[in-house]
Amino acid sequence: MRERLERLILLQIGAAAATRDRIDQAVSELVEQGRIEREEGRGVVEDVMRRARERSSGARGVVETSVQQGLRGAGVPNRDDYDDLVFRVEQLEHRLRVLETGGGAASAPGRSDAPGNGTPGGDPPAPGL
């Protein structure tokens, strides 16, 4: 998928470069024939290139939207989803470190080795729990 996108972008860049060369060539011929003035020719080239950039930008937007929709449809998380998950993992790692160092052992709710949290009848918790 990424390779296709890169190829599409490279094709657009190549097409833009080729278009500019063709436009310059056509305008130069018109100037040589005396049909337009050199300054007017420069304006034509810039106007055509501006419109081409606008169209290219619009096409890029359509491609980007399509890619985003395809990724969402495939269940691939976006950058915000990824950042949220990284944050949650960091929070869990911090909590785990606190529990492992005993920094919150006495006040940690639901600990199985705290008094009264064993199995019914006061038996100690089963190994591995």
N, C-alpha and C positions, 0 to 999 in steps of 0.2 A: 504494500500500500504506500509506504513512504517513498519507495523508489519511483513509483508512478507519479507521485506528487512532485518529486524533485525533477523528473523528466518534463512534466508539464510546465514547471516554472522555467526551466532552461529553454524549452521551446518558445515560451513567451518572450524571454530575453532575446533569444536569437531572432525571432520574428520582428521584434521592435528594432533591433539593429539593422536587419535587412530592409525593413520598411523605411527607416531614416535614409539609408543609402539610396534606395530607389526614389524616394521623394526628392532628395538632393539632386540626383541625376536628372530627373524630369524637370525640376525647376531650373537647373543650369541650362538645359536644352532650350527652355522657353526664354530664358534671359538672352542666350546666344542668338536666338531667332528674332529677338527684339519684341516679343509679345508682351513681356512684363519687365519691369525694372528690377534691378538686383535687390533693392530694399523691400519691394513688394514680395519678391520671391522668398526672402528670409521670413517674412511674416507668414506666408503660406506654409512654409516648412514648420514653423513653430506652432501654428494653429492645428495642423494635421497631427503633429506629435502630441500636442496637449489632448486632443480628442482621443487619440490612441491610448494614452496613459489613463484617461478616464474610463475607457472601455475595459482596459486591462485590470484596473482597480476593481471595477464591478465584477468582472469574471473571477478575480481572486476571492472576492467576498462570497460569491456563489459556491466556489469550490470549498472554501473554508467552512461554510455553513453545512454543506453536504458531508464533508469529512466529520465534523462534529456530530451530526445526526447519526452517521454510520457508527461512530465509536460509541455513542450513547446507546444505540440499539444493540451493539455487541456487548454492552455491559462494562466497557472500559471506563474507569474513573477519570474525571478531569482533574486539573491541577488543584482546584479547591478541595475536592474529595480526598486527594492524596495528602495534601497538607493537613486536613482534619485528622486523617488516620495516623499520620506521623505524630501529631500532637497527642492524640489519645494513647499511642504506644509509649511515648515519653512519660506521660502521666502514670501509666501503669508500671513502667520500670521504676519510677521514683517511689511509688507506693511499695513496690516489692522490696526495694533497697531499705526503706524505712522499717518494714516488717522484719527483714532478715537481720538488721543490726539491732533489733530490739527497741528501736526508738519509739514505737507506739504499741509495744506488745501488751502492756497492762490495760490500755484503753481500747484495743482493737475489738470491736463488737463481733460476736460470732466465732471467736477462736475456739477451736475444739479442746485445747488444753487448759482453758480458763476454768476456774472452779464452777461446778454445776453444769458444764457443757459436755460431759462425757456421755456414755450411753446410759439408758435408764437404770436406776438402781445404784448409781455412783461408780459404775465400772469405768476404767480408763478407756480412752478412745481406741479404736482398732488401729493397728499399724497402717501407715500410708494414708490416713485420713486427716 
